[in-house]
Amino acid sequence: MPKIKPMYLAWVVVIALAACTAPPPRQTTQSTASSVSVEVTVAAAADLQFAFTDLAKLYETQTGTKVKLVFGSTGQLAQQVEAGAPFDLLAAADVSYVKGLNDRG
């Protein structure tokens, strides 16, 4: 199984985050304020933690959209996706889990 280079993966994530406008991210309203805050939830393999933390800060600064990061093993994150976890983006270290999720719908 071919390995994905970290820098290539980081650019894929930046592009994916930028494309998170369809479907729109979950919106939460604050009861005391009339403003609406937008949040994107990203699940990523644990070995991507340092890169994704930096990318999330940069994305938040440039867009004003809050990024919630969830880290874990790809297998655990895939199980959470199957169970209905509300992730907007999954960045896996092992593509076989992504293929499995796709195959199972």
C-alpha positions in Angstrom: 0.0 0.0 0.0 1.5 3.3 -1.0 2.2 5.9 1.7 1.0 9.4 1.4 3.6 12.1 1.9 2.8 14.4 4.8 3.3 17.7 2.8 1.0 16.4 0.1 -1.6 15.4 2.7 -1.3 18.8 4.3 -2.2 20.6 1.0 -5.1 18.2 0.5 -6.4 19.1 3.9 -6.1 22.9 3.2 -8.0 22.4 0.0 -10.6 20.3 1.6 -11.1 22.8 4.4 -11.5 25.5 1.9 -14.1 23.5 0.1 -16.2 22.9 3.3 -18.9 25.2 2.0 -21.1 22.5 0.5 -22.8 21.1 2.4 -22.5 24.0 4.8 -20.8 23.3 8.1 -23.0 22.9 11.2 -24.1 26.3 12.6 -24.7 26.9 16.2 -26.5 29.9 17.6 -25.7 31.5 20.9 -28.8 32.2 22.9 -27.5 35.5 24.2 -26.3 36.8 20.9 -27.8 37.2 17.5 -24.6 36.1 15.8 -24.1 32.7 14.3 -20.9 30.8 14.7 -19.7 28.3 12.2 -17.6 25.3 13.1 -15.9 22.6 11.0 -15.0 19.3 12.7 -11.9 17.6 11.4 -11.0 14.0 12.4 -7.4 13.2 11.7 -4.9 10.4 12.4 -2.8 11.1 15.5 0.4 11.4 13.6 -1.0 14.5 11.8 -1.6 16.4 15.1 1.2 18.9 14.8 0.6 19.8 11.2 -3.2 19.9 11.5 -3.0 22.1 14.6 -1.0 24.7 12.7 -3.3 24.4 9.7 -6.4 24.8 11.8 -5.0 28.0 13.4 -4.2 29.4 9.9 -7.6 28.5 8.5 -9.4 30.0 11.5 -7.4 33.2 11.1 -8.0 33.5 7.4 -11.7 32.5 7.3 -13.1 33.2 10.8 -14.4 29.6 10.8 -13.7 27.7 14.0 -12.0 24.3 13.4 -12.6 21.6 16.0 -9.8 18.9 15.8 -10.3 15.3 16.8 -7.3 13.0 16.8 -7.0 9.2 17.1 -6.1 6.1 15.2 -7.5 5.8 11.8 -9.3 2.6 12.8 -11.0 4.3 15.7 -12.0 7.3 13.7 -13.4 5.1 11.0 -15.5 3.3 13.6 -16.8 6.7 14.9 -17.7 7.7 11.3 -19.7 4.4 10.9 -21.4 5.1 14.2 -22.5 8.6 13.0 -19.8 10.9 14.4 -20.4 14.4 13.1 -17.1 14.9 11.3 -16.9 17.2 8.3 -13.6 15.9 7.2 -11.6 12.7 7.9 -7.9 12.6 7.3 -6.8 9.0 7.5 -3.3 7.6 7.7 -4.4 4.3 6.1 -6.4 4.6 3.0 -7.8 1.1 3.4 -10.1 2.4 6.1 -11.4 5.1 3.9 -12.0 2.6 1.1 -13.9 0.4 3.6 -16.1 3.2 4.7 -16.8 4.1 1.1 -17.6 0.4 0.2 -20.1 0.2 3.1 -21.7 3.5 2.2 
